[in-house]
């Protein structure tokens, strides 16, 4: 490759010895074409004419362009540097605020060098532009794959101003320096996640090569070159350039952002390519994995006040348009806290599983009240009634629109414990709100967080951190419609009892292990959660259910290790009519015999629902 100085785009005159500098060009580079790169000033690139070059290691002096835009060799022999006007290189896919940026740079005395569509957009705004081709003497080629991959570009970005031999190299090869590089990349992320997807070859063509190379080069040399990848940074960039420009902290911030930008971009390409090549189920888990996270907010504190915290949105391609609390719209209330996110996520994940109109109330990530009814007002009241003490200060979630009537009920409903205290909630979550419903809820409390969320899609990839590593698994998406409730007892359940068992089984899936849920008529009556042994969880659930346990269904998230004088027998003695559990214990026979003795139906699901 070789380097040339270029003329200003407005000049067509041949330079004279009075206003030119000398550059030596490697002869090997000139021999790459038949005409030894004879490039006239009248060409679209504005390059100098190269004279024929003998077959030697280096060519004779070549006239460069006017030093108005290019280079001059300093008179002082003790200092090797390149004197040029300040130059900014701009190459953008997202041209937001481009005119603002270009105008600001030119007012500050910067010559703008640009590529393709970016150059055209700048010229359309009345700004003068030097096109990259004028520096490289090469046209954009290979369908745009090669534009800026050239020493005249990367040499001008990567050269260190404090290194004498770097400056001497620029002088020798006639390469000008760039002080600012503003680049963003082909919209690969948007293209591959667009509705209907994208053909493989189209996806490949949307992988940017030159852009990341320029960004990385400028970020590496951030001590001398400012690199910008985000239009939101344009005002701060111009303000910085208008000052003394010596703030290394600002330069490092931009460099970090640039490398992060490229890293996120590469992670999307990697994820997409893996999806294109993956085969069986084992290929869900690639040998290496990068998860791009984008900070959404700094939280007041973490799980406890002494812990600092932030909230990040998962920017993997797999998470695009898949719903969930991370992308929920907050219509009202205080900013979300660390625990708010955990509880809202638990409530929303649970309520989204139900087909019929349902209300779920969560406290400390456990559902303490769940009810399904055709009348959502009735469902709400029943959900509160299940455990009004726990419901107070909890999170209430619905899988239907919150209209005016429901909003009034949420605002005015009194606790069943005393009939006087208005129920208080931290968060309300729903798929949508009527205008009047939203207005009423806003009037309930200044602090009430009102979230509008989209249903989580099935088949998500679940990640969880442990010390020094991460666990990855499929999400637990199974519902009663996906499994078989096998009758293993002598007594078969009635249809209503089977429906109750299915409802209890869906609820227990969302309760922390060891988990027991007692339910009847599509309403959770009591639950026991998080106990080290299943018997204690059972006793907690029975206490909450009270006398309503008679004829109810019981679901367990895992098998019962013991039956006689243990959880199964206590459940039978309490009056439950049907028990649903995974089965799989070496003492399953004892559970079957125990249920036979008490006339209770026993169903095996062959599906465990541990939740840690």
Phi and psi in degrees as a GROMACS rama.xvg file:
@    title "Ramachandran Plot"
@    xaxis  label "Phi"
@    yaxis  label "Psi"
@TYPE xy
-141.69  165.179  UNK-2
-120.809  141.402  UNK-3
-133.68  147.587  UNK-4
-86.571  154.334  UNK-5
-123.694  159.193  UNK-6
-86.7575  159.518  UNK-7
-62.4134  145.847  UNK-8
-61.6929  -19.9178  UNK-9
-89.9871  -6.43701  UNK-10
-105.055  136.271  UNK-11
-122.84  4.319  UNK-12
-81.1901  152.016  UNK-13
-77.9695  130.461  UNK-14
-67.6376  151.607  UNK-15
-109.07  170.138  UNK-16
-64.4267  -19.8565  UNK-17
-73.4463  -23.9712  UNK-18
-129.544  33.5596  UNK-19
-125.532  163.109  UNK-20
-119.405  165.81  UNK-21
-102.364  141.027  UNK-22
-135.954  142.354  UNK-23
-107.01  135.054  UNK-24
-117.46  130.894  UNK-25
-55.8197  128.968  UNK-26
-67.8801  -32.083  UNK-27
-58.2429  -33.4372  UNK-28
-67.9637  -34.9021  UNK-29
-73.5056  -19.38  UNK-30
-84.9644  7.46974  UNK-31
-77.3336  -16.5559  UNK-32
-126.257  162.588  UNK-33
-64.2935  -34.5995  UNK-34
-91.8457  13.0932  UNK-35
49.4402  40.3661  UNK-36
56.5368  46.9494  UNK-37
-71.8904  107.731  UNK-38
-126.812  110.708  UNK-39
-84.3439  159.426  UNK-40
-66.8627  -21.1987  UNK-41
-83.1662  -4.61463  UNK-42
-70.0054  167.245  UNK-43
-67.8763  -17.7553  UNK-44
-87.4873  -17.4457  UNK-45
66.8809  32.8073  UNK-46
-86.9749  160.554  UNK-47
-78.3695  158.372  UNK-48
-77.4181  131.945  UNK-49
-97.6551  128.281  UNK-50
-82.4293  160.18  UNK-51
-60.0046  146.428  UNK-52
-122.153  127.697  UNK-53
-67.1129  159.274  UNK-54
-76.1319  78.5829  UNK-55
-135.422  174.798  UNK-56
-64.6542  -29.3079  UNK-57
-145.454  152.429  UNK-58
-86.3336  165.197  UNK-59
-70.9572  177.459  UNK-60
-58.7229  141.99  UNK-61
-121.052  133.193  UNK-62
-66.6394  131.235  UNK-63
-99.4252  178.301  UNK-64
-82.2595  175.818  UNK-65
-57.6529  139.014  UNK-66
-70.0792  -1.67684  UNK-67
-55.0912  -40.3756  UNK-68
-114.413  -6.4801  UNK-69
-129.137  -125.412  UNK-70
-114.885  155.394  UNK-71
-146.157  141.322  UNK-72
-81.4311  126.441  UNK-73
-63.9931  148.522  UNK-74
-69.5463  -33.0906  UNK-75
-73.3928  121.635  UNK-76
-73.3498  -16.7414  UNK-77
-83.6948  -7.31157  UNK-78
-131.394  126.804  UNK-79
-105.534  110.767  UNK-80
-152.165  168.063  UNK-81
-117.577  121.792  UNK-82
-97.1079  116.792  UNK-83
-142.365  162.201  UNK-84
-64.2256  156.83  UNK-85
-65.8125  133.871  UNK-86
-122.595  140.823  UNK-87
-123.322  131.35  UNK-88
-102.451  123.619  UNK-89
-125.493  126.045  UNK-90
-145.898  106.668  UNK-91
-126.495  138.898  UNK-92
-87.3538  -49.4738  UNK-93
-88.1874  108.682  UNK-94
-96.3723  23.6744  UNK-95
-58.0174  130.879  UNK-96
60.7239  24.6706  UNK-97
-64.7026  -42.4145  UNK-98
-62.8018  -41.3717  UNK-99
-58.3963  -45.5199  UNK-100
-65.668  -50.0647  UNK-101
-61.453  -43.5098  UNK-102
-62.4342  -43.1947  UNK-103
-62.6204  -41.2185  UNK-104
-66.7127  -42.1596  UNK-105
-67.5538  -36.0888  UNK-106
-63.2589  -28.4921  UNK-107
-87.0991  3.0436  UNK-108
91.0752  17.2537  UNK-109
-90.2381  137.171  UNK-110
-83.9621  131.543  UNK-111
-99.5164  124.968  UNK-112
-107.842  133.565  UNK-113
-148.911  171.497  UNK-114
-119.712  151.207  UNK-115
31.0731  -118.045  UNK-116
-63.4742  -30.9824  UNK-117
-66.9618  -42.8598  UNK-118
-62.4855  -42.651  UNK-119
-62.2495  -42.2277  UNK-120
-64.5248  -38.9253  UNK-121
-66.5114  -43.2159  UNK-122
-64.0732  -36.2873  UNK-123
-64.7564  -24.5952  UNK-124
-88.3691  4.55799  UNK-125
85.1827  16.9892  UNK-126
-100.433  143.834  UNK-127
-82.0621  139.426  UNK-128
-137.992  138.343  UNK-129
-98.4022  122.305  UNK-130
-80.1802  147.936  UNK-131
-55.2958  -35.4251  UNK-132
-59.2405  -29.5174  UNK-133
-70.8439  -21.3698  UNK-134
-89.7682  -35.0164  UNK-135
-94.2596  -18.9053  UNK-136
58.091  25.7323  UNK-137
-127.07  140.597  UNK-138
-76.2583  160.385  UNK-139
-59.1312  130.238  UNK-140
-139.144  170.626  UNK-141
56.1226  49.1096  UNK-142
57.0271  36.7385  UNK-143
86.2028  0.159757  UNK-144
-68.3381  -29.2097  UNK-145
-121.118  112.944  UNK-146
-133.853  -51.1598  UNK-147
-112.712  -0.526871  UNK-148
-78.1876  81.5681  UNK-149
-155.836  143.592  UNK-150
-58.7145  -31.2743  UNK-151
-64.8097  -23.3682  UNK-152
-92.5071  -56.1716  UNK-153
-72.9496  -28.4982  UNK-154
-64.5007  -40.3089  UNK-155
-70.0137  -21.1331  UNK-156
-88.357  -43.4343  UNK-157
-87.1756  -15.502  UNK-158
-64.2156  132.539  UNK-159
-88.5774  126.489  UNK-160
-69.8923  -21.7088  UNK-161
-92.5797  4.57164  UNK-162
-109.139  113.089  UNK-163
-56.8029  -42.9174  UNK-164
-70.6568  -25.1722  UNK-165
-67.2045  -45.0009  UNK-166
-65.7545  -37.6933  UNK-167
-63.9306  -38.3403  UNK-168
-64.8105  -42.1393  UNK-169
-61.5508  -44.5026  UNK-170
-60.0506  -44.511  UNK-171
-61.4521  -38.7975  UNK-172
-103.249  5.66308  UNK-173
68.0091  41.0336  UNK-174
-107.917  130.037  UNK-175
-89.3404  160.744  UNK-176
-97.7973  151.506  UNK-177
-108.823  135.319  UNK-178
-100.119  -25.0348  UNK-179
-136.486  134.907  UNK-180
-126.539  120.561  UNK-181
-120.108  110.879  UNK-182
-141.45  136.539  UNK-183
-130.731  169.482  UNK-184
-106.867  163.968  UNK-185
-49.7334  144.195  UNK-186
-77.7109  58.7955  UNK-187
-58.2436  -46.0386  UNK-188
-57.3154  -48.1949  UNK-189
-67.883  -37.6911  UNK-190
-65.1178  -47.7522  UNK-191
-77.8501  -12.6989  UNK-192
-106.179  8.1152  UNK-193
-68.8846  157.059  UNK-194
-58.2839  129.594  UNK-195
89.1025  -8.10815  UNK-196
75.516  -164.362  UNK-197
-148.26  145.309  UNK-198
-66.6633  150.898  UNK-199
-56.0853  -47.8605  UNK-200
-62.6899  -37.0855  UNK-201
-65.7963  -38.6099  UNK-202
-61.6549  -43.8703  UNK-203
-60.7526  -42.3415  UNK-204
-67.2436  -18.692  UNK-205
-92.1432  8.64203  UNK-206
-85.835  116.999  UNK-207
-78.5273  136.121  UNK-208
-114.574  -54.8374  UNK-209
-64.3973  -38.323  UNK-210
-59.8397  -55.3026  UNK-211
-58.5646  -34.4712  UNK-212
-64.0416  -43.1963  UNK-213
-68.0991  -41.0598  UNK-214
-61.8556  -47.1072  UNK-215
-63.9609  -40.2896  UNK-216
-63.3175  -46.062  UNK-217
-67.2407  -39.3954  UNK-218
-66.0523  -37.4117  UNK-219
-63.616  -39.0325  UNK-220
-100.179  37.83  UNK-221
-65.9206  -18.4567  UNK-222
-60.8093  -31.5555  UNK-223
-112.786  -19.8859  UNK-224
-126.18  126.451  UNK-225
-85.497  129.555  UNK-226
-118.15  131.974  UNK-227
-130.366  130.514  UNK-228
-121.121  -4.96486  UNK-229
-126.036  122.508  UNK-230
-55.9391  -25.4382  UNK-231
-65.5759  -17.409  UNK-232
-91.2565  -2.90205  UNK-233
-59.3411  -48.8529  UNK-234
-58.3695  -43.0573  UNK-235
-67.2438  -36.1497  UNK-236
-61.1161  -48.6481  UNK-237
-64.641  -38.0155  UNK-238
-63.408  -41.8991  UNK-239
-63.1244  -45.6454  UNK-240
-65.8565  -28.0119  UNK-241
-76.3463  -11.2183  UNK-242
-96.2008  -148.225  UNK-243
-85.6913  -15.0521  UNK-244
69.5692  21.1489  UNK-245
-104.341  6.44462  UNK-246
-79.4318  98.3251  UNK-247
-69.4591  -26.7221  UNK-248
-62.8906  -43.3187  UNK-249
-62.197  -43.1102  UNK-250
-62.0416  -40.169  UNK-251
-68.6267  -36.4769  UNK-252
-60.5422  -45.6023  UNK-253
-64.9485  -37.8063  UNK-254
-64.492  -43.9324  UNK-255
-58.5218  -47.0367  UNK-256
-61.3049  -37.0945  UNK-257
-65.3888  -48.386  UNK-258
-63.764  -38.11  UNK-259
-64.5459  -39.426  UNK-260
-59.4229  -47.2067  UNK-261
-68.1296  -39.1799  UNK-262
-62.2992  -43.4562  UNK-263
-64.0919  -40.4605  UNK-264
-61.5366  -47.4694  UNK-265
-64.7269  -34.5475  UNK-266
-65.2316  -35.9945  UNK-267
-66.5558  -42.6781  UNK-268
-61.8113  -45.5308  UNK-269
-61.7736  -45.3441  UNK-270
-62.3018  -43.2154  UNK-271
-64.6031  -44.4317  UNK-272
-64.5951  -38.2989  UNK-273
-62.4932  -40.9684  UNK-274
-63.9122  -33.3395  UNK-275
-72.8087  -24.5103  UNK-276
-107.773  -15.8349  UNK-277
-66.5595  147.322  UNK-278
-112.152  -91.7055  UNK-279
-77.2351  -173.385  UNK-280
-64.9898  -29.9988  UNK-281
-65.1388  -22.3901  UNK-282
-76.6612  -0.247748  UNK-283
-65.5394  -21.8112  UNK-284
-115.392  92.0816  UNK-285
-65.0369  157.561  UNK-286
-59.4347  -31.5831  UNK-287
-138.157  153.722  UNK-288
-144.898  132.178  UNK-289
-116.409  127.765  UNK-290
-111.705  107.836  UNK-291
-77.3309  125.813  UNK-292
-119.606  137.471  UNK-293
-117.738  122.788  UNK-294
-67.6819  125.271  UNK-295
-93.8201  -36.6628  UNK-296
-162.305  152.938  UNK-297
-89.7203  126.439  UNK-298
-88.7117  156.658  UNK-299
-58.2885  -42.0239  UNK-300
-164.417  178.921  UNK-301
-89.4821  -142.288  UNK-302
-60.6825  -29.7917  UNK-303
-132.617  156.09  UNK-304
-58.8855  -24.6129  UNK-305
-83.9413  -0.80271  UNK-306
-105.865  130.509  UNK-307
-80.1438  152.675  UNK-308
-157.153  159.486  UNK-309
-146.528  162.751  UNK-310
-117.372  130.793  UNK-311
-118.369  145.646  UNK-312
-98.6537  134.285  UNK-313
-75.8019  117.492  UNK-314
-101.797  18.4967  UNK-315
-62.4971  151.044  UNK-316
-58.7729  -34.718  UNK-317
-64.8558  -19.0422  UNK-318
-95.5605  -1.02932  UNK-319
-68.8894  125.898  UNK-320
57.6026  33.5411  UNK-321
-106.788  7.2333  UNK-322
78.441  -172.754  UNK-323
111.079  167.395  UNK-324
-65.9014  -30.3706  UNK-325
-59.6288  -30.6153  UNK-326
-105.389  12.4435  UNK-327
-66.5868  150.387  UNK-328
-93.7812  127.299  UNK-329
-96.891  116.859  UNK-330
-89.6179  -19.0975  UNK-331
-167.371  159.479  UNK-332
101.25  178.721  UNK-333
-63.3941  161.088  UNK-334
-64.7129  150.378  UNK-335
-68.8668  143.013  UNK-336
-103.006  173.109  UNK-337
-56.1534  -51.4958  UNK-338
-68.9704  -30.8862  UNK-339
-58.5347  -44.1817  UNK-340
-62.5156  -43.9148  UNK-341
-62.5  -46.2416  UNK-342
-70.029  -41.8504  UNK-343
-63.5104  -38.3853  UNK-344
-63.4117  -44.3207  UNK-345
-63.3472  -44.4934  UNK-346
-65.266  -44.3849  UNK-347
-68.4576  -41.1868  UNK-348
-61.3231  -38.957  UNK-349
-70.1701  -52.7548  UNK-350
-65.8439  -28.2567  UNK-351
-69.8583  -14.8179  UNK-352
-77.7107  -19.9464  UNK-353
-90.7437  141.088  UNK-354
-83.4464  -38.6847  UNK-355
-85.4485  160.932  UNK-356
-52.5701  123.489  UNK-357
-139.739  146.24  UNK-358
-118.989  134.919  UNK-359
-126.194  132.188  UNK-360
-116.363  130.635  UNK-361
-121.777  142.07  UNK-362
-135.637  125.154  UNK-363
52.0426  47.4931  UNK-364
68.9565  0.252163  UNK-365
-104.642  133.755  UNK-366
-69.973  120.065  UNK-367
-102.593  -9.64542  UNK-368
-153.163  128.46  UNK-369
-141.878  132.234  UNK-370
-152.211  140.611  UNK-371
-119.804  130.191  UNK-372
-150.991  155.351  UNK-373
-62.9385  -34.0762  UNK-374
-93.4914  109.366  UNK-375
-66.1145  -26.4699  UNK-376
-63.6267  -42.3066  UNK-377
-66.4417  -39.5801  UNK-378
-60.654  -41.7161  UNK-379
-62.2303  -47.3182  UNK-380
-61.0465  -42.339  UNK-381
-67.1414  -37.0549  UNK-382
-64.1815  -40.1621  UNK-383
-66.8209  -41.9797  UNK-384
-61.8801  -29.4272  UNK-385
-56.2418  -38.4918  UNK-386
-161.352  76.2951  UNK-387
-62.8181  -29.6968  UNK-388
-65.5912  -46.8169  UNK-389
-70.0109  -34.5857  UNK-390
-64.5633  -30.814  UNK-391
-64.101  122.539  UNK-392
82.579  11.7989  UNK-393
-94.9902  -161.782  UNK-394
-116.481  127.653  UNK-395
-111.488  131.099  UNK-396
-128.874  144.938  UNK-397
-129.522  150.55  UNK-398
-102.707  13.654  UNK-399
-131.498  170.304  UNK-400
-62.8621  140.19  UNK-401
-90.3549  105.672  UNK-402
-96.8003  -171.468  UNK-403
-60.4563  -45.1278  UNK-404
-63.9681  -44.5637  UNK-405
-67.4566  -39.7937  UNK-406
-61.9815  -41.0217  UNK-407
-63.4807  -39.0114  UNK-408
-65.18  -41.9922  UNK-409
-62.9802  -39.0531  UNK-410
-70.9777  -38.5888  UNK-411
-103.97  -15.5013  UNK-412
-61.0263  133.409  UNK-413
-95.6587  149.885  UNK-414
-63.8338  133.037  UNK-415
-63.0648  -14.8545  UNK-416
-69.4405  -35.0021  UNK-417
-135.01  -7.41431  UNK-418
70.472  7.86407  UNK-419
-123.853  -42.4188  UNK-420
-72.7084  124.03  UNK-421
-66.2006  138.596  UNK-422
-68.0797  137.076  UNK-423
-114.398  136.475  UNK-424
-131.418  150.606  UNK-425
-79.3847  -39.9677  UNK-426
-144.659  144.072  UNK-427
-117.329  130.393  UNK-428
-123.751  134.832  UNK-429
-156.471  162.156  UNK-430
-73.3777  -24.261  UNK-431
-166.233  166.113  UNK-432
-136.453  141.552  UNK-433
-74.8683  159.761  UNK-434
-59.579  -42.2794  UNK-435
-70.542  -39.4442  UNK-436
-60.7143  -40.6841  UNK-437
-66.4052  -39.8551  UNK-438
-62.0815  -41.9745  UNK-439
-67.2682  -43.7376  UNK-440
-64.7545  -37.2263  UNK-441
-61.4533  -29.416  UNK-442
-80.2879  -11.5232  UNK-443
-69.1187  -42.0155  UNK-444
-162.859  143.172  UNK-445
-68.9689  -24.5455  UNK-446
-96.6705  -14.1641  UNK-447
-60.3009  121.328  UNK-448
-84.5409  125.187  UNK-449
-114.006  113.089  UNK-450
-112.206  137.99  UNK-451
-113.285  116.971  UNK-452
-124.898  157.056  UNK-453
-100.439  148.474  UNK-454
-63.7981  138.03  UNK-455
-64.4112  132.625  UNK-456
-76.0023  153.324  UNK-457
-78.2144  163.758  UNK-458
80.8072  18.1386  UNK-459
-72.163  159.428  UNK-460
-97.7956  118.035  UNK-461
-99.5136  130.312  UNK-462
-120.002  142.821  UNK-463
-146.431  135.127  UNK-464
-88.3516  138.505  UNK-465
-124.246  169.268  UNK-466
-56.8612  113.548  UNK-467
82.0206  7.38368  UNK-468
-168.525  -177.551  UNK-469
-133.567  144.061  UNK-470
-101.253  136.598  UNK-471
-124.341  138.42  UNK-472
-157.163  165.213  UNK-473
-67.3353  150.032  UNK-474
-70.4232  152.584  UNK-475
-83.581  92.5013  UNK-476
-101.488  -2.6564  UNK-477
-66.9628  137.749  UNK-478
-121.641  170.972  UNK-479
-55.6327  -29.185  UNK-480
-71.5966  -14.9292  UNK-481
-93.8291  -9.35277  UNK-482
-128.251  174.092  UNK-483
-114.145  131.149  UNK-484
-94.3201  100.345  UNK-485
-87.914  124.958  UNK-486
-77.6534  118.428  UNK-487
-114.229  -3.31867  UNK-488
-96.1804  167.95  UNK-489
-66.8926  -37.2247  UNK-490
-92.6634  125.859  UNK-491
-88.612  144.592  UNK-492
-75.0065  151.02  UNK-493
-71.389  165.915  UNK-494
-59.0391  -42.2674  UNK-495
-65.7546  -35.557  UNK-496
-68.4088  -37.4545  UNK-497
-64.4844  -42.1484  UNK-498
-61.5947  -40.0693  UNK-499
-63.7639  -39.5044  UNK-500
-65.1709  -40.4053  UNK-501
-64.3665  -41.608  UNK-502
-63.5219  -46.1703  UNK-503
-63.0532  -37.9132  UNK-504
-65.8445  -38.8957  UNK-505
-69.185  -34.4694  UNK-506
-68.285  -45.0595  UNK-507
-65.6835  -23.2457  UNK-508
-58.4632  -27.1584  UNK-509
-103.631  8.53505  UNK-510
-102.865  139.716  UNK-511
-65.8787  138.585  UNK-512
-71.5252  151.674  UNK-513
-70.0673  136.795  UNK-514
-125.477  135.386  UNK-515
-132.511  134.901  UNK-516
-128.621  135.526  UNK-517
-114.241  129.229  UNK-518
-145.428  155.908  UNK-519
-157.824  142.202  UNK-520
52.9152  46.1945  UNK-521
57.4431  37.5184  UNK-522
-143.02  128.905  UNK-523
-75.6538  125.451  UNK-524
-96.0723  -29.8711  UNK-525
-170.513  152.726  UNK-526
-146.062  149.895  UNK-527
-123.058  133.418  UNK-528
-138.784  155.421  UNK-529
65.6058  16.1329  UNK-530
-87.0292  146.034  UNK-531
-63.6018  -23.4122  UNK-532
-129.8  150.901  UNK-533
-68.5141  -29.7289  UNK-534
-63.0012  -42.092  UNK-535
-66.6831  -39.4479  UNK-536
-61.2671  -40.3459  UNK-537
-60.3375  -46.6364  UNK-538
-63.5742  -37.1535  UNK-539
-64.9109  -44.0734  UNK-540
-63.4807  -42.1987  UNK-541
-63.8573  -40.2135  UNK-542
-61.8522  -42.0357  UNK-543
-70.0501  -37.107  UNK-544
-71.0731  -33.1918  UNK-545
62.6993  -141.591  UNK-546
-68.6007  -17.6021  UNK-547
-70.8627  -6.70354  UNK-548
-65.0524  -23.6996  UNK-549
-58.3244  121.823  UNK-550
77.8124  7.66717  UNK-551
-87.0867  170.099  UNK-552
-100.05  147.013  UNK-553
-122.741  134.77  UNK-554
-124.516  140.759  UNK-555
-120.624  139.133  UNK-556
-71.8148  -19.1779  UNK-557
-144.599  174.558  UNK-558
-69.8099  162.266  UNK-559
-90.8195  118.968  UNK-560
-70.3578  -23.6389  UNK-561
-137.244  155.664  UNK-562
-121.361  -61.6349  UNK-563
-67.0239  133.838  UNK-564
53.3409  33.4623  UNK-565
-144.465  -154.384  UNK-566
-61.1449  -44.1643  UNK-567
-63.748  -45.9242  UNK-568
-67.9473  -40.4645  UNK-569
-62.4334  -37.5583  UNK-570
-64.8558  -43.6981  UNK-571
-63.3813  -42.3119  UNK-572
-66.3579  -25.8207  UNK-573
-73.0274  -20.4161  UNK-574
109.436  8.75745  UNK-575
-64.0379  150.416  UNK-576
-99.6804  -21.7739  UNK-577
-151.083  142.138  UNK-578
-122.307  131.869  UNK-579
-116.559  125.615  UNK-580
-149.408  162.869  UNK-581
-67.1616  -31.904  UNK-582
78.2188  175.962  UNK-583
112.662  -1.81661  UNK-584
-80.1345  152.787  UNK-585
-69.8577  -11.3113  UNK-586
-111.434  26.8778  UNK-587
-57.1641  -35.0276  UNK-588
-60.41  -37.4707  UNK-589
-64.6546  -40.0099  UNK-590
-63.375  -40.9072  UNK-591
-64.7404  -45.3323  UNK-592
-64.4353  -39.3323  UNK-593
-63.4668  -44.3892  UNK-594
-65.3659  -34.5647  UNK-595
-63.5737  -43.0376  UNK-596
-60.1132  -39.9305  UNK-597
-97.5574  2.93047  UNK-598
69.143  36.5558  UNK-599
-107.917  139.014  UNK-600
-77.9247  140.127  UNK-601
-124.456  127.04  UNK-602
-119.291  131.448  UNK-603
-102.328  131.752  UNK-604
-100.773  -18.4406  UNK-605
59.2524  20.3699  UNK-606
-132.98  123.409  UNK-607
-95.3341  149.669  UNK-608
-128.165  50.5327  UNK-609
-58.7883  142.234  UNK-610
-141.474  109.379  UNK-611
